[in-house]
Amino acid sequence: MLKDKNILLGVTGGIAAYKSASIVSLLKKQGANVKVVMTKAACEFVTPLTFQTMSNNEVHIEMFDQLMNMDVEHVSLAKWADVILVAPCTANTIGKIANGICDNLLTTVLMASRSKVILAPAMNTYMLNNTNNQENIKKLKNQGVVVLDTQRDLLACNDIGEGKMLEPEELVKIVDFELTEKDLIGKRVVVTSGPTIEEIDPVRYLTNHSSGKMGYAIAGEAKKRGAFVTLISGPTSIEPPFVDEFIRIKSTQDMYNAVEESFDNCDVLIKAAAPADYSPKYYSDEKIKKTGESNLNCLELKQNIDIAKHFGSLKKDQIIVGFAAESSDEIKYGKSKLKSKNLDLIVVNNIKQKGAGFKSDTNIVSIIDKDENVESLGTMSKKDLANEILNKIGKLLKAR
Ligand SMILES: Cc1cc2nc3c(=O)[nH]c(=O)nc-3n(C[C@H](O)[C@H](O)[C@H](O)COP(=O)(O)O)c2cc1C
């Protein structure tokens, strides 16, 4: 969602300014256009050349440089920005913005701006807690400015306390969140993700290669778009996104139980998980010993419940989206699963294709709807694909 967005980064004179270069780098990696405005005090900590090189754009510092250009710089920068992030934001700059002072380029741009403003304070704990500073923060929050919390840590002044700026990765996530249209507000979305494991004995289990990346991307993006998100996840090694409810499960039966808990109240069920189709018929309480035979002849399996099919047969006005990873004829199998499981959409991919499938950060899929319309999408990040799927769900919700 940051792709092609115009982000103006204000850098003020705090020691955390050295981290602002990473913010530029992270934003650029996600496809955003970044321009930087520095205060003169910020230039004491980091050189403008760093930001110019990282952003591939001229760095703006002086109010009256505009005499060289034909446009009024503070107004054109304010109009250009989709969002303004000031990180770090000093107590001084907070005080100026709260009191309508615009005596440098950054504060003047902020005064002229009509876009969302996010301030990431960074300062010594006593400065942070100073009554004037707290009053200023309160005033700005009341005006709709997003003033972020700080972290408690060992600060540059050697005190331990509140006042450390949030980390660049966190700030970029917040910018992304603030820029995302909240079109799923009021909707309850349940996402299943990852593999399941089916235990054979206390040591061994059956599983598959699912990483959970696709389901996590969908859950994270749905949350950003305002939905109340329940993420039901099998065992994965990746970090869960920020959601409302996170339920960790092991087996297909556990996943079924968790879906059953939330199904009646949900608007959308997205089955991005790869639950095991079979589980061992008998679980051995003791570790199964090596027999000395060269072949282990039989591991008896029983079929697990097909979760998507089960809830497809029960659904009232919920929208159910299924996934099918196939190694051939994915459209044919996809159409047949869509029908037999009573789904609203199915996302199919061919796991043999390079850039598609389980552990990859990208996917190549086709999305099939109830009228058997097939939309084939090229290689895209799982995050972009998550938004494509949510766009289609959004249309179905509107049409309901
Ligand atoms: C070494 C050093 C570190 C500083 N760190 C901070 C800081 O983290 N937060 C802050 O609010 N002010 C800090 N200051 C004070 C600001 O630089 C000072 O208030 C300055 O006027 C801020 O100007 P600006 O808001 O225009 O950038 C620091 C000053 C020095 C000398």
Ligand as a Chemical Component Dictionary entry (heavy atoms), coordinates in Angstrom:
data_LIG
# 
_chem_comp.id                   LIG 
_chem_comp.type                 NON-POLYMER 
_chem_comp.pdbx_formal_charge   0 
_chem_comp.three_letter_code    LIG 
# 
loop_
_chem_comp_atom.comp_id 
_chem_comp_atom.atom_id 
_chem_comp_atom.alt_atom_id 
_chem_comp_atom.type_symbol 
_chem_comp_atom.charge 
_chem_comp_atom.model_Cartn_x 
_chem_comp_atom.model_Cartn_y 
_chem_comp_atom.model_Cartn_z 
_chem_comp_atom.pdbx_ordinal 
LIG C1  C1  C 0 23.565 16.105 21.627 1  
LIG C2  C2  C 0 22.155 16.639 21.626 2  
LIG C3  C3  C 0 21.121 15.750 21.589 3  
LIG C4  C4  C 0 19.800 16.204 21.598 4  
LIG N1  N1  N 0 18.781 15.305 21.560 5  
LIG C5  C5  C 0 17.518 15.745 21.611 6  
LIG C6  C6  C 0 16.447 14.820 21.593 7  
LIG O1  O1  O 0 16.645 13.598 21.502 8  
LIG N2  N2  N 0 15.196 15.290 21.666 9  
LIG C7  C7  C 0 14.914 16.628 21.754 10 
LIG O2  O2  O 0 13.739 16.978 21.849 11 
LIG N3  N3  N 0 15.909 17.534 21.752 12 
LIG C8  C8  C 0 17.193 17.141 21.683 13 
LIG N4  N4  N 0 18.209 18.050 21.686 14 
LIG C9  C9  C 0 17.878 19.487 21.723 15 
LIG C10 C10 C 0 17.475 19.998 20.349 16 
LIG O3  O3  O 0 18.513 19.769 19.425 17 
LIG C11 C11 C 0 17.131 21.484 20.429 18 
LIG O4  O4  O 0 15.997 21.674 21.229 19 
LIG C12 C12 C 0 16.940 22.100 19.065 20 
LIG O5  O5  O 0 16.574 23.448 19.224 21 
LIG C13 C13 C 0 15.880 21.386 18.268 22 
LIG O6  O6  O 0 15.633 22.061 17.071 23 
LIG P1  P1  P 0 14.607 21.528 15.993 24 
LIG O7  O7  O 0 13.361 21.156 16.705 25 
LIG O8  O8  O 0 14.392 22.680 15.086 26 
LIG O9  O9  O 0 15.270 20.424 15.277 27 
LIG C14 C14 C 0 19.542 17.618 21.652 28 
LIG C15 C15 C 0 20.617 18.502 21.674 29 
LIG C16 C16 C 0 21.910 18.025 21.671 30 
LIG C17 C17 C 0 23.041 19.010 21.686 31 
# 
loop_
_chem_comp_bond.comp_id 
_chem_comp_bond.atom_id_1 
_chem_comp_bond.atom_id_2 
_chem_comp_bond.value_order 
_chem_comp_bond.pdbx_ordinal 
LIG C1  C2  SING 1  
LIG C2  C3  SING 2  
LIG C2  C16 DOUB 3  
LIG C3  C4  DOUB 4  
LIG C4  N1  SING 5  
LIG C4  C14 SING 6  
LIG N1  C5  DOUB 7  
LIG C5  C6  SING 8  
LIG C5  C8  SING 9  
LIG C6  O1  DOUB 10 
LIG C6  N2  SING 11 
LIG N2  C7  SING 12 
LIG C7  O2  DOUB 13 
LIG C7  N3  SING 14 
LIG N3  C8  DOUB 15 
LIG C8  N4  SING 16 
LIG N4  C9  SING 17 
LIG N4  C14 SING 18 
LIG C9  C10 SING 19 
LIG C10 O3  SING 20 
LIG C10 C11 SING 21 
LIG C11 O4  SING 22 
LIG C11 C12 SING 23 
LIG C12 O5  SING 24 
LIG C12 C13 SING 25 
LIG C13 O6  SING 26 
LIG O6  P1  SING 27 
LIG P1  O7  DOUB 28 
LIG P1  O8  SING 29 
LIG P1  O9  SING 30 
LIG C14 C15 DOUB 31 
LIG C15 C16 SING 32 
LIG C16 C17 SING 33 
# 
